[in-house]
């Protein structure tokens, strides 16, 4: 009779996923610093009345600053999508799907960001130079909508992942950092919903929550790579 070796359970490892998370968050963080050099009317979701000023700002800055902001953020988005998708299998809370729920939402937010960051990198500056301003205004409105709406899954996902870390047996971040990140996620959610619904428009909050969120995800990625890298 044939002998069948019993399958031995193995602990999943996430060294590469954690490294991707840290690298992607760091690149996106740098991208947000380049975005901060632009005006709010150009680099952040702005009220509709301010989009004409965005044309003047794009012409004043020229393509290089816009390319730096969009390109760094774009490549950060790409790495983050890969990291978030890979981390969906990470589960530190028994009998709970809170963490994969959060990673999935974060992947959706990063995928949305790929679109509007690429627009900033290569599309908006040439459109600003056209005699007809309608294409710029239309694409800028789409940029604003995508940026703000992407904050909704980003905020929800960040809150879920960091709350899962708080509740886990071996948290990877100090509780103060986790709760700070949860507060950032809540601000991202509220500001994103506020812009999309038109109830409240807080461009600086929308942008700052991405920067601060990256500042939390860099150490989280490092901790995942460092502590969960061996079977």
C-alpha positions in Angstrom: 0.0 0.0 0.0 1.3 3.4 -0.9 2.4 5.6 1.9 1.2 9.2 1.9 3.2 11.8 3.8 0.9 13.9 6.0 0.8 17.5 5.0 2.6 19.7 7.5 1.0 23.1 8.1 3.4 26.0 7.4 3.2 29.5 8.7 2.8 32.0 5.9 5.5 34.5 5.4 5.2 38.1 4.2 8.8 39.4 3.9 8.4 40.5 0.3 4.9 41.9 0.8 6.1 43.9 3.8 9.1 45.2 1.8 6.8 46.2 -1.0 4.5 48.0 1.4 7.3 50.0 2.9 8.8 50.8 -0.4 5.5 51.8 -2.0 4.5 53.9 1.0 7.9 55.7 0.9 7.7 56.5 -2.8 4.1 57.7 -2.3 5.2 59.8 0.6 7.9 61.5 -1.5 5.3 62.0 -4.2 3.0 63.8 -1.7 5.9 66.1 -0.8 6.2 67.1 -4.5 2.4 67.5 -4.6 2.8 69.9 -1.7 5.0 72.2 -3.8 2.0 72.7 -6.2 -0.9 75.0 -5.3 -4.0 73.5 -3.8 -6.0 74.5 -6.9 -3.7 72.3 -9.0 -2.5 69.5 -6.8 -5.5 68.8 -4.6 -9.2 68.3 -5.1 -10.5 71.8 -5.4 -13.9 73.5 -5.6 -15.1 73.7 -9.2 -14.7 77.5 -9.2 -11.0 77.1 -8.5 -10.2 74.9 -11.5 -9.6 77.9 -13.9 -6.9 79.0 -11.5 -5.5 75.5 -11.8 -4.8 76.3 -15.5 -2.8 79.4 -14.6 -0.9 77.4 -12.0 -0.1 74.6 -14.4 1.3 77.1 -16.9 3.3 78.9 -14.2 4.9 75.7 -12.8 5.5 74.0 -16.2 5.6 70.2 -16.7 8.6 69.3 -14.5 7.1 69.8 -11.0 3.8 68.1 -12.0 5.8 65.2 -13.5 7.8 64.7 -10.3 4.6 64.7 -8.1 2.7 62.4 -10.4 5.5 60.0 -11.3 6.8 59.4 -7.7 3.2 58.9 -6.5 2.4 56.7 -9.5 5.2 54.2 -8.9 4.3 54.2 -5.2 0.8 53.3 -6.1 1.9 50.4 -8.3 4.0 48.9 -5.5 1.2 49.5 -3.0 -1.4 47.7 -5.2 1.0 44.7 -5.3 1.7 44.8 -1.6 -2.0 45.2 -0.6 -3.1 42.3 -2.8 -0.4 40.1 -1.5 -1.2 41.0 2.1 -4.9 40.0 1.7 -3.8 36.4 2.8 -2.3 37.8 6.0 -4.7 37.1 8.9 -3.7 37.8 12.5 -7.1 37.7 14.0 -8.7 34.3 14.4 -12.3 34.0 13.2 -12.3 37.5 11.7 -11.9 38.8 8.1 -11.3 42.4 9.3 -7.7 42.5 8.1 -8.2 41.1 4.5 -11.2 43.4 4.3 -8.9 46.3 5.1 -6.1 45.2 2.7 -8.7 44.8 -0.1 -10.0 48.3 0.4 -6.5 49.7 0.4 -5.7 47.9 -2.9 -8.8 49.5 -4.4 -7.7 53.0 -3.2 -4.2 52.5 -4.6 -5.6 51.3 -8.0 -7.7 54.5 -8.2 -4.7 56.6 -7.4 -2.8 55.1 -10.4 -5.2 56.9 -12.7 -5.1 60.4 -11.2 -1.4 60.3 -10.4 -0.6 59.4 -14.0 -2.8 62.2 -15.1 -0.8 64.7 -13.1 2.5 63.2 -14.4 1.8 63.4 -18.1 -1.6 64.7 -19.1 -2.6 67.9 -17.3 0.3 70.1 -18.2 -0.1 69.6 -22.0 -3.8 70.2 -21.7 -3.2 73.5 -19.9 -1.3 74.7 -22.9 -4.2 74.3 -25.3 -6.2 77.3 -26.4 -9.4 75.4 -25.6 -9.5 75.1 -21.8 -12.4 72.6 -21.8 -10.3 69.4 -22.0 -8.2 70.6 -19.0 -11.2 71.5 -16.9 -12.9 68.2 -17.7 -9.9 66.1 -16.9 -9.1 68.2 -13.8 -12.6 67.6 -12.5 -12.1 63.8 -13.0 -8.7 64.1 -11.2 -10.4 65.8 -8.3 -13.2 63.3 -8.1 -10.8 60.3 -8.2 -8.4 61.8 -5.7 -11.2 62.5 -3.2 -13.2 59.3 -3.8 -10.0 57.2 -3.4 -9.7 58.5 0.2 -12.9 56.7 1.1 -11.5 53.1 0.7 -8.1 54.3 1.9 -9.6 55.6 5.1 -11.8 52.5 5.7 -9.0 50.1 4.8 -6.4 51.9 7.0 -8.8 51.8 10.0 -9.5 48.1 9.5 -5.9 47.1 9.1 -4.6 49.1 12.1 -7.5 48.1 14.3 -6.6 44.5 13.5 -3.1 45.2 14.6 -4.3 46.7 17.9 -6.4 43.6 18.6 -3.8 41.1 17.5 -1.8 39.0 20.1 1.5 40.5 18.9 0.9 44.0 17.5 3.6 45.2 15.1 3.2 48.9 15.9 2.9 50.8 19.3 -0.7 51.4 20.1 -0.2 55.1 19.9 0.9 54.8 16.3 -2.0 52.5 15.5 -4.5 54.9 17.0 -2.9 57.8 15.2 -3.2 55.9 11.9 -6.9 55.1 12.7 -7.5 58.8 13.3 -5.8 59.6 10.0 -8.0 57.0 8.3 -11.1 58.5 9.8 -10.1 62.0 8.5 -9.5 60.5 5.1 -12.9 58.9 5.0 -14.7 62.0 6.2 -12.9 64.4 3.9 -13.3 62.1 0.9 -17.0 61.6 1.4 -17.4 65.3 2.1 -15.9 66.3 -1.2 -17.8 63.7 -3.3 -21.1 64.5 -1.7 -20.4 68.3 -1.8 -21.2 68.6 1.9 -17.7 69.8 2.9 -14.6 70.5 0.8 -11.3 70.1 2.7 -8.6 69.8 0.1 -5.7 70.1 2.6 -7.2 67.3 4.8 -7.6 65.1 1.8 -3.9 65.5 0.8 -2.4 65.5 4.3 -4.1 62.2 5.2 -2.3 60.5 2.4 1.0 61.8 3.5 0.4 60.9 7.2 -1.0 57.5 6.2 2.2 56.7 4.3 4.2 57.7 7.4 2.3 54.9 9.3 2.5 52.3 6.5 6.3 52.6 6.1 7.1 51.3 9.6 4.2 48.8 9.4 5.8 47.3 6.2 9.2 47.2 7.7 7.8 45.4 10.8 6.0 42.9 8.6 9.1 42.2 6.6 11.3 42.0 9.7 9.1 39.9 11.9 7.2 37.8 9.5 9.9 36.9 7.0 10.7 33.3 8.0 8.4 30.2 8.1 
